[in-house]
Amino acid sequence: MVRAGGDAGGVDRGGPGAAVARLRAGLPAAWAGGLGEALWLFATLRVAFSLFALLASYLGGLPAPCAGGEPAPVLRATGRAFRLLGVWQRWDACWYEQIAATGYDPGGPAVAFFPLYPLLMRAASLPLAGNLTLGGLAVSGAAYIAAMTGLYRLVRRDFDDPVARRAILYLSIFPTAFFLFAPFTEALFLALAVWSLHTARRGAWGWAALIGFLAGLTRAQGALLALPLAWECLRWWREQGRPWPRRIPVGLVPLLPPCGFLLFNAYSKIHAGWTGAEALQAWGFHYRMPWTAISLSWRHIRARGDAIEALNLALLALFTVALVAGLRRLPVSYTLYAAPQLLLIGSRELYFSPLMSSSRYVLVLFPVFILLALLGRHRRLHYSWLILSSLLLGFLFYAFLSGPFVA
């Protein structure tokens, strides 16, 4: 991939851009390699989300933690603890906290949730007086910083600094980006996916295998990392021209993400009596052909006027068009990462609405944000996206805080 140039946000030798470039050149490599941008975004958004939640809680009307039929909250937050922590205890976060506190119950539906995130949540809570909610927020925060740093470096490898900065900015203010900060798996899975591909593209196969295995223990979609990792193996073989015996260890790397997925399903079958997929079916989760799922979604929107489902369908269409239109602009492994997940997202029928949670699931499809960042070279498109995305982010975050199922 040829690095793109001529960006409107590039460096002007005689202007302030030159001073910024000199400043960045003098920073430690880790800081200048995306860590600084990631920390700045994290601090800004963490404060913004906390202030927004505080204001919403003082205005009143927010439901108690885990008030939607999920397991009882481990943190029974009231007062200031509710405004800072309890407001994040919604939906999946409650299940992860229960797993972190008590593990998987035999025959229970919690096996639909993979184990790495609650395990890290439990570990992070130990130095935090056992506060699992705070532990989950700490894990998500650290994972967000890791994800944005890795994505910055991955994008800069194929494009340039301005595109990399826009990519992490666009992803961070996406309408459902608050899930990257909540006790959900989005930030952790994104970090593992990005770093698995980044290390594979650098030829660090041991790290790629380990990180891919952990991704398979985080979400079912982690198993699909086998496809982009297999492509990177083929690319490496062609470039290195290694003899066959030396190819075998590298060829095993794509098997690690499915191994993580299969290992947990074997455990859940033995311990709980059913796999995560079987648990999801008991919750009304079904796979349909994509055109059937989309038709059901459209009929649901027309019948109920469901704005959240309309957003799910619109974002699914946007990501599909962007990925097809940008096939030639992205490395093949990026497409192999995003396309299978997008197909799965558009092939589901769930109990609340046919495409339930699609707007959250597309959040981890970082190749589409790279394509948006390339379009962001046009100043009007850049600011239009920032304004529209920020407005939708505020709307959905308030909906998340106030109780209705968002994603």
The 8 nearest C-alpha neighbors of each residue, nearest first, counted from 0:
[[1, 157, 2, 330, 329, 158, 328, 156],
 [2, 0, 3, 157, 158, 4, 156, 328],
 [3, 1, 158, 157, 159, 0, 4, 156],
 [2, 4, 158, 159, 1, 5, 6, 157],
 [3, 5, 6, 2, 159, 158, 9, 7],
 [4, 6, 7, 9, 3, 8, 376, 10],
 [7, 5, 9, 8, 4, 376, 161, 3],
 [6, 8, 9, 376, 5, 377, 378, 161],
 [7, 9, 6, 161, 10, 376, 5, 16],
 [10, 8, 6, 7, 11, 161, 5, 16],
 [11, 9, 16, 17, 12, 8, 20, 14],
 [10, 12, 16, 14, 13, 17, 9, 15],
 [13, 11, 17, 14, 10, 16, 15, 18],
 [12, 14, 11, 17, 15, 16, 10, 18],
 [13, 15, 11, 16, 12, 17, 18, 10],
 [14, 16, 18, 17, 19, 13, 11, 12],
 [17, 15, 10, 19, 11, 14, 18, 20],
 [18, 16, 12, 20, 15, 19, 11, 14],
 [17, 19, 21, 15, 20, 16, 22, 14],
 [20, 18, 22, 16, 17, 21, 23, 15],
 [19, 21, 17, 23, 18, 22, 24, 16],
 [22, 20, 24, 18, 23, 19, 17, 25],
 [21, 23, 19, 25, 24, 20, 18, 26],
 [24, 22, 20, 26, 25, 21, 31, 19],
 [23, 25, 21, 22, 26, 20, 31, 27],
 [26, 24, 22, 23, 21, 27, 31, 28],
 [25, 27, 23, 24, 31, 28, 30, 22],
 [28, 26, 30, 29, 31, 25, 24, 23],
 [27, 29, 31, 30, 32, 26, 24, 25],
 [30, 28, 32, 31, 27, 34, 33, 35],
 [31, 29, 34, 35, 27, 32, 28, 33],
 [30, 32, 28, 29, 33, 23, 26, 27],
 [33, 31, 29, 30, 28, 34, 152, 148],
 [32, 34, 148, 36, 151, 35, 31, 37],
 [33, 35, 30, 37, 148, 36, 32, 29],
 [34, 36, 30, 38, 37, 33, 39, 31],
 [37, 35, 39, 33, 34, 38, 40, 164],
 [36, 38, 34, 40, 144, 147, 35, 39],
 [39, 37, 41, 35, 40, 36, 42, 34],
 [38, 40, 36, 42, 41, 37, 43, 35],
 [41, 39, 43, 37, 38, 42, 44, 36],
 [40, 42, 38, 44, 39, 43, 45, 37],
 [43, 41, 45, 39, 40, 44, 38, 46],
 [44, 42, 40, 46, 41, 45, 39, 47],
 [43, 45, 47, 41, 46, 42, 48, 40],
 [44, 46, 42, 48, 47, 43, 41, 49],
 [45, 47, 49, 44, 43, 48, 50, 42],
 [46, 48, 44, 50, 49, 45, 51, 43],
 [49, 47, 51, 45, 50, 46, 44, 52],
 [48, 50, 52, 46, 51, 47, 53, 45],
 [51, 49, 53, 47, 52, 48, 46, 54],
 [50, 52, 48, 54, 49, 53, 47, 55],
 [53, 51, 55, 49, 50, 54, 56, 48],
 [54, 52, 50, 56, 82, 55, 51, 49],
 [53, 55, 57, 51, 52, 56, 50, 58],
 [54, 56, 52, 58, 53, 57, 51, 59],
 [57, 55, 59, 53, 58, 54, 82, 52],
 [58, 56, 59, 54, 55, 53, 82, 52],
 [57, 59, 55, 56, 54, 60, 61, 53],
 [60, 58, 56, 57, 61, 55, 54, 62],
 [59, 61, 62, 58, 401, 56, 55, 57],
 [60, 62, 401, 59, 56, 400, 63, 402],
 [63, 61, 402, 401, 66, 60, 64, 400],
 [62, 64, 66, 65, 61, 85, 86, 76],
 [65, 63, 88, 85, 66, 72, 89, 86],
 [64, 66, 89, 69, 88, 67, 72, 93],
 [65, 67, 64, 63, 68, 62, 69, 89],
 [68, 66, 65, 69, 90, 402, 89, 403],
 [67, 69, 66, 70, 65, 90, 71, 93],
 [68, 70, 65, 67, 93, 90, 71, 94],
 [71, 69, 93, 94, 72, 68, 97, 65],
 [70, 72, 65, 69, 73, 93, 97, 64],
 [73, 71, 74, 65, 75, 93, 70, 64],
 [72, 74, 75, 71, 96, 97, 131, 100],
 [75, 73, 72, 76, 132, 130, 85, 131],
 [76, 74, 72, 73, 77, 64, 85, 81],
 [75, 77, 81, 80, 85, 74, 78, 64],
 [78, 76, 81, 80, 79, 75, 85, 82],
 [77, 79, 81, 80, 82, 76, 83, 85],
 [78, 80, 82, 81, 83, 77, 76, 84],
 [81, 79, 76, 83, 78, 84, 82, 77],
 [80, 82, 85, 76, 77, 84, 79, 78],
 [83, 81, 79, 53, 80, 86, 84, 56],
 [82, 84, 80, 81, 79, 85, 49, 86],
 [85, 83, 81, 86, 80, 87, 82, 132],
 [84, 86, 81, 76, 87, 88, 64, 82],
 [85, 87, 84, 88, 81, 82, 400, 64],
 [88, 86, 85, 89, 84, 181, 182, 400],
 [89, 87, 64, 85, 86, 92, 65, 93],
 [88, 90, 65, 92, 87, 93, 91, 64],
 [89, 91, 92, 93, 69, 65, 67, 88],
 [92, 90, 94, 93, 95, 89, 183, 69],
 [93, 91, 182, 95, 94, 90, 89, 88],
 [94, 92, 96, 91, 95, 90, 88, 70],
 [95, 93, 97, 91, 96, 92, 98, 70],
 [94, 96, 98, 92, 117, 97, 93, 99],
 [97, 95, 99, 93, 94, 98, 100, 92],
 [96, 98, 100, 94, 99, 95, 101, 93],
 [99, 97, 102, 95, 101, 100, 96, 103],
 [98, 100, 117, 96, 121, 97, 102, 101],
 [99, 101, 97, 98, 96, 102, 121, 73],
 [102, 100, 98, 99, 97, 103, 104, 96],
 [103, 101, 98, 99, 100, 104, 97, 117],
 [102, 104, 98, 109, 105, 110, 101, 107],
 [103, 105, 107, 106, 271, 102, 109, 101],
 [106, 271, 104, 107, 270, 103, 272, 267],
 [105, 107, 271, 272, 104, 108, 273, 270],
 [106, 108, 104, 105, 109, 271, 110, 103],
 [107, 109, 110, 278, 111, 106, 279, 275],
 [108, 110, 111, 107, 112, 103, 94, 98],
 [111, 109, 275, 112, 108, 267, 103, 274],
 [110, 112, 275, 109, 278, 279, 108, 113],
 [113, 111, 110, 109, 114, 275, 95, 218],
 [112, 114, 217, 218, 216, 115, 111, 110],
 [115, 113, 117, 116, 118, 216, 217, 112],
 [114, 116, 118, 217, 216, 117, 119, 113],
 [115, 117, 119, 118, 114, 120, 217, 184],
 [118, 116, 99, 120, 95, 119, 114, 115],
 [119, 117, 115, 121, 116, 120, 99, 114],
 [118, 120, 122, 116, 121, 117, 123, 115],
 [121, 119, 117, 135, 134, 123, 118, 122],
 [120, 122, 118, 124, 99, 119, 123, 117],
 [121, 123, 119, 124, 120, 125, 118, 134],
 [124, 122, 134, 120, 121, 125, 119, 126],
 [123, 125, 134, 129, 127, 121, 131, 130],
 [124, 126, 129, 127, 123, 122, 128, 121],
 [127, 125, 124, 128, 123, 129, 122, 134],
 [128, 126, 124, 125, 129, 130, 134, 123],
 [129, 127, 130, 126, 125, 124, 131, 133],
 [128, 130, 124, 125, 127, 131, 126, 121],
 [129, 131, 124, 133, 128, 132, 127, 134],
 [132, 130, 134, 124, 133, 129, 135, 120],
 [133, 131, 135, 134, 130, 136, 84, 74],
 [132, 134, 136, 131, 135, 130, 137, 124],
 [135, 133, 124, 131, 123, 137, 120, 132],
 [136, 134, 120, 182, 138, 132, 137, 133],
 [135, 137, 133, 139, 134, 182, 138, 140],
 [136, 138, 134, 140, 135, 139, 133, 141],
 [139, 137, 135, 141, 140, 136, 142, 134],
 [138, 140, 142, 136, 137, 180, 141, 186],
 [141, 139, 137, 143, 142, 138, 180, 136],
 [140, 142, 144, 138, 143, 139, 137, 145],
 [141, 143, 187, 139, 145, 186, 140, 144],
 [144, 142, 146, 186, 140, 145, 141, 139],
 [145, 143, 141, 37, 147, 142, 146, 148],
 [144, 146, 142, 148, 143, 147, 190, 149],
 [147, 145, 190, 143, 149, 144, 148, 189],
 [146, 148, 150, 144, 37, 149, 145, 167],
 [149, 147, 33, 34, 145, 151, 146, 150],
 [150, 148, 146, 152, 151, 147, 194, 193],
 [149, 151, 153, 147, 152, 148, 146, 193],
 [150, 152, 163, 148, 154, 33, 149, 153],
 [153, 151, 155, 149, 150, 154, 156, 32],
 [152, 154, 150, 156, 151, 155, 197, 149],
 [155, 153, 163, 156, 151, 157, 152, 158],
 [156, 154, 159, 158, 152, 157, 163, 153],
 [155, 157, 153, 154, 158, 152, 159, 2],
 [158, 156, 2, 155, 154, 0, 1, 159],
 [157, 159, 2, 3, 155, 154, 156, 162],
 [160, 158, 155, 162, 161, 3, 2, 163],
 [159, 161, 163, 162, 155, 164, 158, 151],
 [162, 160, 164, 163, 159, 8, 165, 9],
 [163, 161, 165, 372, 160, 164, 159, 166],
 [162, 164, 151, 160, 166, 154, 161, 165],
 [165, 163, 161, 166, 162, 167, 160, 168],
 [164, 166, 168, 162, 372, 163, 167, 169],
 [167, 165, 372, 163, 369, 169, 368, 168],
 [166, 168, 170, 164, 169, 165, 147, 171],
 [167, 169, 165, 171, 170, 166, 164, 172],
 [170, 168, 166, 171, 172, 167, 165, 173],
 [169, 171, 167, 173, 168, 172, 166, 368],
 [170, 172, 168, 169, 176, 173, 167, 40],
 [173, 171, 169, 170, 176, 389, 174, 388],
 [172, 174, 176, 170, 175, 388, 171, 169],
 [392, 175, 173, 391, 388, 176, 172, 395],
 [176, 174, 177, 173, 359, 178, 392, 358],
 [175, 177, 173, 178, 179, 171, 172, 174],
 [176, 178, 179, 180, 175, 181, 396, 392],
 [179, 177, 181, 176, 180, 175, 183, 185],
 [178, 180, 186, 177, 176, 185, 181, 143],
 [181, 179, 178, 177, 139, 140, 136, 182],
 [180, 182, 178, 183, 179, 87, 136, 177],
 [183, 181, 135, 92, 136, 139, 180, 184],
 [182, 184, 181, 92, 185, 178, 91, 179],
 [185, 183, 187, 186, 188, 116, 182, 217],
 [184, 186, 188, 179, 187, 183, 189, 178],
 [187, 185, 179, 143, 189, 142, 188, 139],
 [188, 186, 142, 190, 184, 189, 185, 191],
 [189, 187, 191, 185, 190, 186, 184, 192],
 [188, 190, 192, 186, 363, 187, 191, 146],
 [191, 189, 146, 187, 193, 188, 192, 145],
 [190, 192, 188, 194, 189, 193, 214, 210],
 [193, 191, 189, 195, 190, 194, 188, 196],
 [194, 192, 190, 196, 195, 191, 149, 150],
 [193, 195, 197, 191, 196, 192, 149, 198],
 [196, 194, 207, 192, 210, 198, 193, 197],
 [195, 197, 199, 194, 193, 198, 200, 192],
 [196, 198, 194, 200, 199, 195, 153, 193],
 [197, 199, 203, 201, 207, 195, 200, 196],
 [200, 198, 202, 196, 207, 201, 197, 203],
 [199, 201, 197, 202, 198, 196, 231, 203],
 [202, 200, 198, 199, 203, 197, 204, 196],
 [201, 203, 199, 200, 204, 198, 235, 207],
 [204, 202, 198, 199, 201, 205, 206, 207],
 [205, 203, 207, 206, 202, 199, 208, 249],
 [204, 206, 208, 207, 203, 209, 252, 249],
 [205, 207, 209, 208, 204, 203, 210, 198],
 [208, 206, 195, 204, 199, 210, 198, 205],
 [207, 209, 252, 211, 205, 206, 210, 255],
 [210, 208, 212, 206, 211, 207, 205, 213],
 [209, 211, 213, 207, 212, 195, 208, 191],
 [212, 210, 256, 214, 208, 213, 209, 195],
 [211, 213, 256, 255, 259, 209, 215, 210],
 [212, 214, 216, 210, 215, 211, 209, 217],
 [215, 213, 221, 211, 217, 216, 212, 191],
 [214, 216, 221, 259, 260, 256, 212, 222],
 [217, 215, 259, 213, 214, 115, 260, 113],
 [218, 216, 214, 115, 113, 215, 188, 116],
 [219, 217, 220, 221, 113, 215, 216, 214],
 [218, 220, 221, 222, 260, 215, 217, 216],
 [221, 219, 222, 218, 223, 340, 215, 224],
 [220, 222, 215, 214, 219, 223, 218, 224],
 [221, 223, 257, 256, 215, 220, 224, 260],
 [222, 224, 225, 221, 220, 226, 336, 339],
 [225, 223, 226, 222, 221, 227, 228, 256],
 [224, 226, 253, 223, 228, 229, 227, 256],
 [225, 227, 229, 224, 228, 223, 335, 230],
 [228, 226, 332, 230, 335, 229, 336, 224],
 [227, 229, 231, 225, 253, 230, 226, 224],
 [230, 228, 232, 226, 253, 227, 231, 225],
 [231, 229, 227, 233, 232, 228, 332, 234],
 [230, 232, 234, 228, 233, 229, 235, 227],
 [233, 231, 229, 235, 230, 234, 236, 228],
 [234, 232, 230, 236, 231, 235, 237, 229],
 [233, 235, 231, 237, 232, 236, 230, 238],
 [234, 236, 232, 238, 233, 237, 239, 231],
 [237, 235, 233, 239, 234, 240, 238, 241],
 [236, 238, 234, 240, 235, 239, 233, 241],
 [237, 239, 235, 236, 240, 234, 241, 233],
 [240, 238, 236, 241, 237, 235, 234, 242],
 [239, 241, 237, 236, 238, 242, 235, 243],
 [240, 242, 239, 236, 245, 243, 246, 237],
 [243, 241, 245, 244, 240, 246, 236, 239],
 [242, 244, 246, 245, 241, 247, 240, 236],
 [245, 243, 246, 247, 242, 241, 248, 249],
 [244, 246, 243, 247, 242, 241, 248, 249],
 [247, 245, 243, 244, 249, 248, 250, 241],
 [246, 248, 250, 249, 245, 244, 251, 243],
 [249, 247, 251, 250, 246, 245, 252, 244],
 [250, 248, 251, 246, 247, 252, 204, 232],
 [251, 249, 247, 248, 252, 246, 232, 253],
 [250, 252, 249, 248, 254, 253, 247, 255],
 [251, 253, 208, 254, 249, 250, 255, 204],
 [254, 252, 225, 228, 229, 255, 251, 256],
 [255, 253, 252, 251, 257, 256, 225, 258],
 [254, 256, 212, 258, 253, 257, 252, 208],
 [257, 255, 212, 215, 222, 211, 259, 258],
 [258, 256, 222, 260, 259, 255, 254, 261],
 [259, 257, 255, 261, 256, 260, 262, 254],
 [260, 258, 215, 212, 216, 262, 256, 257],
 [259, 261, 215, 257, 258, 262, 263, 216],
 [262, 260, 264, 258, 263, 259, 257, 265],
 [261, 263, 259, 265, 264, 260, 258, 266],
 [262, 264, 266, 265, 261, 260, 267, 259],
 [263, 265, 267, 261, 274, 266, 262, 268],
 [266, 264, 268, 262, 263, 267, 261, 269],
 [265, 267, 263, 269, 264, 268, 270, 262],
 [268, 266, 264, 270, 271, 274, 269, 265],
 [269, 267, 273, 272, 274, 265, 266, 271],
 [268, 270, 266, 267, 272, 271, 265, 273],
 [269, 271, 267, 268, 266, 272, 105, 103],
 [272, 270, 105, 106, 267, 268, 273, 269],
 [273, 271, 268, 269, 106, 270, 105, 267],
 [272, 274, 268, 271, 277, 267, 278, 275],
 [275, 273, 268, 277, 264, 276, 267, 278],
 [274, 276, 111, 278, 110, 277, 279, 264],
 [277, 275, 279, 278, 274, 280, 111, 273],
 [276, 278, 280, 274, 275, 279, 273, 281],
 [279, 277, 275, 281, 276, 280, 108, 111],
 [280, 278, 282, 276, 284, 281, 277, 111],
 [281, 279, 284, 283, 277, 282, 278, 285],
 [280, 282, 278, 279, 283, 277, 284, 108],
 [281, 283, 279, 280, 284, 278, 350, 349],
 [282, 284, 280, 350, 281, 349, 285, 279],
 [283, 285, 280, 349, 279, 282, 348, 350],
 [286, 284, 348, 347, 280, 283, 349, 287],
 [285, 287, 347, 346, 348, 288, 284, 292],
 [288, 286, 346, 347, 292, 291, 289, 285],
 [287, 289, 291, 346, 290, 292, 286, 347],
 [290, 288, 346, 292, 291, 345, 287, 293],
 [289, 291, 293, 292, 288, 294, 346, 287],
 [292, 290, 294, 288, 289, 293, 287, 295],
 [293, 291, 295, 289, 294, 290, 346, 287],
 [292, 294, 296, 290, 295, 291, 289, 297],
 [295, 293, 291, 297, 296, 292, 290, 298],
 [296, 294, 292, 298, 293, 297, 299, 291],
 [295, 297, 293, 299, 353, 294, 298, 292],
 [296, 298, 300, 294, 299, 295, 293, 301],
 [299, 297, 301, 295, 300, 296, 302, 294],
 [298, 300, 296, 302, 297, 301, 303, 295],
 [301, 299, 304, 297, 305, 298, 303, 302],
 [302, 300, 298, 299, 304, 303, 297, 305],
 [301, 303, 299, 300, 298, 304, 305, 297],
 [304, 302, 305, 300, 301, 299, 298, 306],
 [303, 305, 300, 301, 302, 306, 299, 309],
 [304, 306, 300, 303, 308, 307, 309, 299],
 [307, 305, 309, 308, 304, 310, 300, 311],
 [308, 306, 310, 309, 305, 311, 405, 406],
 [307, 309, 311, 310, 305, 306, 312, 300],
 [308, 310, 306, 312, 307, 311, 313, 300],
 [311, 309, 313, 307, 308, 312, 314, 306],
 [312, 310, 308, 358, 357, 309, 314, 313],
 [311, 313, 315, 309, 310, 314, 316, 308],
 [312, 314, 310, 316, 315, 311, 309, 317],
 [315, 313, 317, 316, 311, 312, 310, 318],
 [314, 316, 312, 318, 313, 317, 311, 319],
 [315, 317, 319, 313, 314, 318, 320, 312],
 [318, 316, 314, 320, 319, 315, 321, 313],
 [317, 319, 321, 315, 320, 316, 322, 314],
 [318, 320, 316, 322, 321, 317, 315, 323],
 [319, 321, 323, 317, 322, 318, 324, 316],
 [322, 320, 318, 324, 319, 323, 325, 317],
 [321, 323, 325, 319, 324, 320, 318, 367],
 [324, 322, 320, 325, 326, 321, 319, 318],
 [325, 323, 321, 322, 326, 320, 327, 319],
 [326, 324, 322, 328, 323, 327, 321, 329],
 [327, 325, 323, 328, 324, 329, 322, 334],
 [328, 326, 325, 329, 330, 324, 331, 323],
 [327, 329, 325, 326, 330, 370, 0, 324],
 [328, 330, 327, 326, 331, 333, 325, 334],
 [331, 329, 332, 333, 0, 334, 328, 327],
 [332, 330, 334, 333, 329, 335, 230, 227],
 [331, 333, 227, 335, 334, 330, 230, 336],
 [334, 332, 336, 331, 335, 330, 366, 337],
 [333, 335, 337, 336, 331, 332, 338, 330],
 [334, 336, 332, 227, 333, 338, 337, 226],
 [335, 337, 333, 334, 227, 338, 332, 224],
 [336, 338, 334, 340, 364, 335, 339, 341],
 [337, 339, 341, 340, 334, 335, 336, 342],
 [340, 338, 342, 341, 337, 343, 336, 335],
 [339, 341, 343, 342, 337, 338, 344, 220],
 [340, 342, 344, 338, 343, 339, 337, 345],
 [341, 343, 339, 345, 340, 344, 338, 346],
 [344, 342, 346, 340, 345, 341, 339, 347],
 [343, 345, 341, 342, 346, 347, 357, 340],
 [344, 346, 342, 343, 289, 347, 341, 292],
 [347, 345, 289, 343, 287, 288, 286, 344],
 [348, 346, 286, 287, 285, 345, 344, 292],
 [347, 349, 353, 285, 284, 354, 286, 292],
 [350, 348, 284, 353, 352, 283, 351, 355],
 [349, 351, 283, 352, 284, 353, 348, 282],
 [352, 350, 349, 355, 353, 404, 354, 348],
 [351, 353, 355, 350, 349, 354, 308, 296],
 [354, 352, 348, 349, 296, 355, 295, 292],
 [355, 353, 357, 352, 348, 296, 347, 311],
 [354, 356, 352, 357, 353, 349, 406, 351],
 [406, 355, 357, 359, 358, 360, 354, 405],
 [358, 356, 360, 311, 359, 355, 354, 344],
 [357, 359, 311, 356, 361, 360, 314, 175],
 [360, 358, 356, 357, 362, 361, 406, 175],
 [359, 361, 357, 362, 358, 356, 363, 344],
 [362, 360, 364, 363, 359, 358, 357, 341],
 [361, 363, 360, 359, 364, 358, 175, 176],
 [362, 364, 189, 361, 365, 360, 185, 188],
 [365, 363, 361, 337, 362, 366, 367, 368],
 [364, 366, 368, 367, 363, 369, 362, 170],
 [367, 365, 369, 368, 364, 333, 370, 337],
 [366, 368, 370, 369, 365, 322, 364, 371],
 [369, 367, 371, 365, 370, 166, 366, 372],
 [368, 370, 372, 366, 166, 367, 371, 373],
 [371, 369, 367, 373, 368, 372, 374, 366],
 [372, 370, 368, 374, 373, 369, 375, 367],
 [371, 373, 375, 369, 166, 165, 370, 374],
 [374, 372, 370, 375, 371, 376, 162, 369],
 [375, 373, 371, 376, 372, 377, 370, 380],
 [376, 374, 381, 372, 377, 373, 380, 371],
 [375, 377, 374, 373, 378, 7, 6, 381],
 [378, 376, 375, 380, 379, 381, 374, 7],
 [377, 379, 381, 380, 376, 382, 375, 7],
 [380, 378, 381, 382, 377, 383, 375, 384],
 [379, 381, 383, 377, 378, 382, 375, 384],
 [382, 380, 375, 378, 379, 384, 383, 377],
 [381, 383, 385, 384, 379, 380, 386, 378],
 [384, 382, 380, 386, 385, 381, 379, 387],
 [383, 385, 387, 382, 381, 386, 388, 380],
 [384, 386, 382, 388, 383, 387, 389, 381],
 [385, 387, 389, 383, 384, 388, 382, 390],
 [388, 386, 384, 390, 389, 385, 383, 391],
 [387, 389, 391, 385, 390, 174, 173, 386],
 [390, 388, 392, 386, 391, 387, 385, 172],
 [389, 391, 393, 387, 392, 388, 386, 394],
 [390, 392, 394, 174, 388, 393, 389, 395],
 [174, 393, 391, 389, 395, 390, 394, 396],
 [392, 394, 396, 390, 391, 395, 397, 389],
 [393, 395, 391, 397, 392, 396, 390, 398],
 [396, 394, 398, 392, 397, 393, 399, 391],
 [397, 395, 399, 393, 398, 394, 392, 400],
 [396, 398, 400, 399, 395, 394, 401, 393],
 [397, 399, 395, 401, 396, 400, 403, 394],
 [400, 398, 396, 397, 401, 402, 405, 395],
 [401, 399, 397, 398, 402, 86, 396, 61],
 [400, 402, 61, 398, 399, 397, 62, 403],
 [401, 403, 400, 399, 62, 398, 404, 61],
 [404, 402, 398, 405, 399, 401, 400, 67],
 [403, 405, 406, 402, 399, 398, 90, 67],
 [406, 404, 399, 403, 307, 398, 395, 356],
 [405, 356, 359, 404, 355, 358, 357, 175]]
